[in-house]
Amino acid sequence: MLHAPTRPRATRLPTLLALCALALLAPAAAAAQAGAAADKPREEPPFSAYKGVRIGMTADEARKLLGSPTEKDDKQDVYAFDEQESCEVYYDAAKKVSAVKVTFLGGKATAPTARAVLGDEPQANQDGSVYKLVRFPKAGFWVSYTRTSSDAPMTIIAIQKIQQ
């Protein structure tokens, strides 16, 4: 009869203890790494353009992407795509996009989630509403997400150039 070689009990115990310690420490290490990643500011926002319109592009480029505005001005264009989705594009003195505000009414299914806009899910207020603004200095603008609380919420997403 053949027997597999076994380690003496004295050498198995430290190995077993080391494996148990690793198993206990692995979740803590993963949580610490996740926490560090969450604390690290993002350089690029997940949501940096609306229908291709970005901060810094010209008014002509924005109008080409969005079509004819409902209201047109040197400083602001208003677009009403339908009864539930509208957009305002703001221009600086150089006629470049300095801010974009998009409004979704009635919980329209096409309204992006906070996670899609900000990269994480902000804590809801007691009434169920949500608001969070995140600055992206390297990108040169901030992004905010607002959602009212109701059966048919209004969601507002804003992107605005950071003023120097």
C-alpha positions in Angstrom: 0.0 0.0 0.0 1.3 3.4 -1.0 0.9 6.4 1.2 1.3 10.0 0.1 4.0 11.8 2.0 2.5 14.1 4.7 4.0 17.0 6.4 4.4 16.8 10.1 1.6 18.7 11.9 4.1 21.3 13.2 4.7 22.6 9.6 1.1 22.5 8.5 -0.2 24.8 11.3 1.8 27.9 10.2 0.8 27.4 6.6 -2.8 27.1 7.6 -2.6 30.2 9.8 -1.0 32.2 7.0 -3.7 31.1 4.6 -6.5 32.1 7.1 -4.8 35.5 7.6 -4.7 36.1 3.9 -8.3 35.2 3.5 -9.3 37.6 6.3 -7.1 40.5 5.0 -8.0 40.2 1.3 -11.5 41.8 1.6 -10.1 44.6 3.8 -7.3 45.3 1.2 -9.9 45.3 -1.6 -12.1 47.7 0.3 -9.1 50.0 1.0 -8.2 50.1 -2.7 -11.8 50.8 -3.6 -12.0 53.6 -1.0 -8.7 55.1 -2.4 -10.1 55.0 -5.9 -13.3 56.6 -4.8 -11.4 59.4 -3.0 -9.2 60.0 -6.0 -10.8 62.8 -8.1 -11.7 61.7 -11.6 -9.9 63.6 -14.4 -12.6 63.0 -17.0 -16.3 63.0 -16.4 -18.4 60.1 -17.8 -20.8 62.7 -19.2 -19.0 65.4 -21.1 -21.2 66.2 -24.0 -24.9 66.3 -24.9 -25.7 65.0 -28.4 -22.1 65.8 -29.3 -22.1 69.4 -28.0 -19.1 70.0 -25.8 -17.7 72.9 -23.8 -15.5 75.1 -26.0 -17.0 74.3 -29.4 -18.3 77.1 -31.5 -22.0 78.2 -31.7 -22.1 77.1 -35.3 -20.8 73.6 -34.5 -23.3 73.3 -31.7 -26.2 74.4 -33.9 -25.1 72.0 -36.6 -25.3 69.1 -34.1 -28.6 70.2 -32.5 -30.4 71.7 -35.4 -32.5 74.9 -35.4 -33.1 76.3 -31.9 -36.5 77.2 -30.7 -35.0 80.4 -29.5 -31.7 81.8 -30.8 -29.5 84.5 -29.3 -25.8 85.4 -29.3 -25.6 84.3 -25.6 -28.0 81.4 -25.5 -29.9 78.9 -27.6 -33.0 77.0 -26.5 -34.0 73.7 -28.0 -37.3 71.9 -27.3 -37.0 68.4 -28.8 -40.4 67.3 -27.5 -42.6 67.9 -24.5 -40.3 65.9 -22.3 -36.8 66.9 -23.4 -35.2 70.3 -23.8 -31.8 71.9 -23.8 -30.2 75.3 -23.3 -26.7 76.0 -24.7 -24.9 79.1 -23.4 -22.1 81.0 -25.2 -19.3 83.2 -24.0 -18.1 86.4 -25.6 -16.0 84.4 -28.2 -19.3 82.6 -29.2 -18.0 79.3 -27.8 -20.1 76.9 -25.7 -19.6 77.7 -22.0 -22.5 75.7 -20.5 -25.1 73.2 -21.5 -28.2 72.4 -19.5 -30.5 69.5 -20.4 -33.9 69.0 -18.8 -35.9 65.7 -18.9 -39.5 66.0 -17.7 -41.8 63.2 -16.4 -39.2 60.5 -15.8 -38.5 60.1 -19.5 -36.8 56.8 -20.1 -33.9 58.5 -22.1 -32.8 60.6 -19.1 -29.4 59.2 -18.1 -28.8 57.9 -14.6 -26.7 59.8 -12.0 -24.1 57.0 -12.3 -23.9 57.6 -16.1 -23.5 61.3 -15.6 -21.2 61.5 -12.5 -19.6 58.1 -12.3 -21.3 57.2 -9.0 -24.7 57.2 -7.4 -25.2 60.2 -5.1 -27.0 59.8 -1.8 -30.7 60.7 -2.2 -32.3 63.2 0.1 -35.0 62.2 2.6 -37.7 63.3 0.1 -36.1 61.1 -2.6 -34.6 64.0 -4.6 -31.0 63.9 -5.7 -28.4 66.6 -6.3 -24.7 66.5 -6.8 -22.1 68.6 -8.5 -18.6 67.3 -9.4 -15.7 69.5 -10.5 -13.3 68.2 -13.1 -10.5 70.8 -13.1 -8.3 69.0 -15.7 -11.2 68.9 -18.1 -12.0 72.5 -17.3 -15.6 72.2 -16.3 -18.1 70.8 -13.7 -21.1 68.5 -14.1 -24.2 68.5 -12.0 -27.1 66.1 -11.7 -30.5 67.1 -10.2 -33.6 64.9 -10.0 -36.8 65.9 -8.2 -38.8 63.4 -6.2 -42.1 62.4 -7.6 -43.7 59.7 -9.7 -42.8 61.7 -12.8 -39.5 63.4 -11.8 -37.7 66.2 -13.6 -34.0 65.5 -14.2 -31.6 68.4 -15.0 -28.0 67.8 -16.1 -25.7 70.8 -16.4 -22.1 71.1 -17.7 -20.4 74.4 -17.2 -16.9 75.7 -17.9 -14.9 76.5 -14.8 -14.2 80.2 -14.7 -10.5 81.0 -14.3 
